[in-house]
């Protein structure tokens, strides 16, 4: 069991994968679900163990669900044009369909299933597009919910109260977002800096500069001091790379520090640097 969990997490954190962590986890769950369709209860046990490791066992559907008042849904008699407008404005890939009231959900529809009707609107039939609905109670634990949602074609679940009324809605993305948030905050499990065999370092961009300076045994901030002899007011390696680039660095970019240290940006988005490869300068042989 422990080996299976280790393999699961190693797939998630493959270093040569350029996808954001949240997309990696979501893709892994979906591919795992397809490969293990009809498998036994081992999957649930593995997910439960991951839950304990990451400290997620106390979170429930109620903690992360979209509340009833914020659910975007459509009536059965909604027209094709109205559906396309909803999907266009809200940027959702799927929504619930109901009769009369939201408490009477009859199915889920996906935007991709509407595409064949764009050139043939007269043949539009909403009933043929309806997918089954998964219902869960508010108290279901987050990782148990993950097991339920991954088995669904729609990757969506509706949260119901004790009387069967709709309390909220949860999607696979909601669950994954919560899981990833916990993973990224748990530095005891996933270290901020990993030392490779060749001596280079892979670092979380939030790592304090001082920690990297201790490992490299050299100063990184002082060489960047301005004329007024004030050190730049930054604390993280991500901030250091921004200072070197004088802008937001991009994935795949290499930045050279005055000391000769190279910073390869492994992962970044428009707002921040996430992961960095740090390479020491080669040793200069002494003169005879």
N, C-alpha and C positions, 0 to 999 in steps of 0.2 A: 504493500500500500504506500509506504513512504517513497519507494522508488517511483511509483506512478505519479505521485504528487510532484516529485523533483523533476520528472520528465515534462510534466504539464507546465510547470513554471519556467523550465529552461526553454521550452518552445516559445513561451510568451515573451521572454527577455532575450531572444536571439539578437546578438550584437550587429549582425549584418542586415537587419531588417530596418528599412527606412520609414515604415509606417509608424504613425503615432501610437503610443501604448494603448490607448483606448480602442483604436481600430484593430490592433493586433489581437487583443483579448476577444473582441467581438467576432473577428474572423475565426479565431481558434475555437470558440464555442460553437459557431455555426458549422464548421467543417467537422468537428468532433461529433456533433449531433447527427450529421448525415452519415458518417462512417460507422456510428454505433447505434443506428436505428434498430430498436427492438432489443437492445442489450439488457443485461440484468441490473440489479440494484447497486453494483459496484460504483457506477458513475455518481450516484447520490452520495455514497460514502466518501468518495474522493473529494467532492465539492464541500461536503461537511467538514472534512479535515482542513481544507484550504480556508474555510470559514474560521475555524479555531485559530489557525496560524495567523491570520490577518486581523483577528479581533473583531470579526463582523457578526459573530453569532447572536448579538443582542439587537441588531437592526432588523426592522420588519418592513413589510410592504407599506404600512401606514406612514413610515418615516420618509419614504421617497416618492410616494404616489403623487400624480397630478390630481388635485382635488376636484370633486364633481363640478364645481362652478367653473373650472377652467378647461373642462373636457371639450374638445372640438369633435362634434358628431353631426350626422346628417339624417334626415328623415327618408323613409323608403320612397316617397314620391318626388325626391329631389331630381331635377333634370340633369342631363349630361353636361350642359353648359355650366350649370350651377356647381356641379361636382368639380369640373376643371378649374373653376374660379376659386373654390375652396382650397384645392391642392396647390394652386399657383400662389395664393396669398399666404397660406400657412406653411408651405414647404414641408408638409407631412408626406410620408410615403404610404400611410394607411390611416383610416379612421373608422370608428364604429358606426353602424347603421341601426336606427331604432324605429319602432312604430309607436305613435301617439306620445309616449314619454321616454325619457332617457332610461327609465327603469325596465323598459321592454326592448333590450338590445336583441337584434335578430341576426347579427353577424358583423364581420369586419370586411372592408373592401380595400384593395391595394391600388395605388395610382397606376402601376404598370399594366393592370388588367383592363384599364380604360382605353389604352392606346389603339387596339383594333377598331374601336368604335368612332375614332376621330374622323375617319374617311367614310364611315358608314353609320351615321347617327340614328338612322331609322331602325336599325337592328338592336339598338341598346336595350339591354334587359338587366336591371340591377340584381334581380334574384339569382341569376346565373353566376354572379361575381361574388356572392356572399361566402365568406370563410367562417369556420367554426370559432366560437368564442371560448376563452379560458376564464374561469372565475376563481378567484382566490379570496381568502379571508384577510382582513387587515393585519392580523397577528402572525401571518406566515413569515418565517425568518428569511432574511435576504438571500442567503445561498440556497435555501430550499426553493425559493421563488425562482432563482436562476435555473434550477433543474426543471421546473415546470415550464418556464418560458422558452427554454432552448428546445423543448420537445414540440413547441407550437409552430405551425407553418407561418403564423403572423408575427411571432415574437412579441406578442402583446397580451396582457392580462387585465381583466376588469376586477376591481376590488369591491366586494359586496358586504353590506352590513348584515346584522342578524335577521333582518326581515326580507333579505333578498334585494334590497335597493342598491343602486350603484353609488358607491362611496368615492371611488377614484379610479385612476387608470395608471398602469405601469408598463413600460416597454423594455425590451432588452437593453436599449441604449441607456435608460435610466439606471438599471441595475449595474451595467458595466461601468458607468460613470462613477457610481458610488464605490465599487470595488477598486477601480483604478486610483481613485482619490485616497483610499486607505493604504494601498500598496505604496504610492509615492510618498506618503507621510511616514511610513514605517521604516526608519533608517536602521533599526536594529537587525531587520531581516535582510534588507537590501542595502549594502554599504554604499557610502557616497563616493568612495574611490576604490577602484579595483586595479591592482598592480599586475601587469601582464609579464609573461616570461622574458620578453625582450627589454623589460625595464620601463616601458611606456605605461602611462596611466589612463584609465577610462574613468571620467569623473562626472557626477551629477553637477550641473552648472550652478546649483545652489550651495555647493561646498564652499566653506569659508576659505578665503585666499591663504590665511595663516596655516591651515592644515596642509595645503599643497606646498607651501614654502618649506614646511618641516620635512615633508617627504623628499622634496627635490634638493633640500639643503642649500637653498639660495633665495634671495629676496626678489619678489616680483613687483611689489608696489614702488619701492624707493627709486628704481631706475626710471619710473614714469613721473617723478616729481616735477612740478612746474617751477618757474623761476622764483616764485615766492617761497619755495621750499616746503610747501604744504602737500601732504600726501592726498591723492584723490579720495573722495569720500565714497568709497565702494568697499564692499565686504565679500562678495561672492565671486567665483570664477566667471560666471556669466557676465557680471559687471566688468571684470577685467578684460574680457574679450571685446566688449562693447567699447571700452576705452581704447584698446589697441586699434580697432577698426574705425573708430570715430563715427559709428552708426550701428544699426542692428545687423550682426553677422548673419550669413545664410548657410544652410546645410551644404556641406562639401567644401566650404571655404577653409583655407589655411592662413593663420595669422602668425607672424614672427615677432617674438618678444626681443627687446634689445640684448638680453642675455643669451640669445640663440635658441631658447625654448620655442617649440612650435606648438600651436594650438589648432588642432583640426576640429572643425565644427561638425559633429556627427548627427546632431538632431537640433532643429530650431524651427520656430514658426514666425509669424509676423510680429509677435509681441515679445518673445523671449527665447534665449538659448536654453537648451535642455540637457544636452549631453556633449562632452568634449573628450577628445583624445589628446593627451599631452605627451610630447616627445622631448627628451633632454637633448642638448647639443652634443655631438660626438666629442669624445675626449681628444684634446690636442697633444700629440706626443712631444715630450721635452726635447730641446735641442741638445746636440752633443757638446 
